[in-house]
Amino acid sequence: MLIAAAERNIADAQLAGLSTENQFDAAYKAIMQTAMVALNANGYPDVKEQARTPPNGDPDTAVVRRSCAARGHRS
């Protein structure tokens, strides 16, 4: 799924009618998607999936911890 998305973004980045900003955005997304595929293939978990599943199973705790972490506080 990510490989197909990266391929689409590479094709989009090469569209002549697309603005430079959007070409850059598409190329950047393709790089990030390809990097994620490589990380997952080498055993690194998807960070977004970890953020959705808190260790204690309480979604409210996860939201509070992410909010505190974003502000530089320890929970």
N, C-alpha and C positions, 0 to 999 in steps of 0.2 A: 504494500500500500504506500509506504513512504518513498520507495524507489520510483513508483509510477508518478507520484506527486512531484518528486524532484525532476523527473524527466519532463513533465509538463511545464514546470517553472523554468527549466533550461530553454525549452522551446519558446516560452513567452519572453524570456530575456533577450532573445534574438529577433523579436519582431521589430521591423524597421519603424512602424508607425507609433510605437510605444514611447512615451517620454523617457528621458534618461533616468529620472527618478524611479519610475516604475520598472524599467529594465534592471536597475540596480537592486530594487526590492525583490524582484523575481529571482535574480541570481543569488542574492543573499539567502532567500528561503531555500533554494536548491542546495546550497552549501550546508545549511543547518540541517536539512532533512537527510542529506547524505552522511553527515557526521553522526546523526542520531542512529542511523542504520548501522554504522560501523561500531558505535558504542554498544548498542544492543547485541550485535553479533559477538562482541567480546565479553558479554556477561554483565554489562552495566545496565541497571534497571532504568526505566523511564521515570524521570524525576517527577513529572506531572502525575503519574499514577501513584507514586509514593505520597505525594501531597494530598491526594484524595482519600487515602486510607490511613487514618491515624492509628498509632500502635494500640491505643486502648479501645478503639472502635467507636469513639464518641466524635462525631463530625464537628460539634461545637468547639471541642477542645482544639481540634486541628485549625479551625478558623482563627481562634484566639492566639494560638502559637504563631501562625504565619503573620498575623497582624502585629504581634509584639516583635517578632523577628524583623519585620520590615521597618520598624521604628528603632531598631537597635537594642531592644530590651530582651532579657532572657526570661523564658517562661518556666 
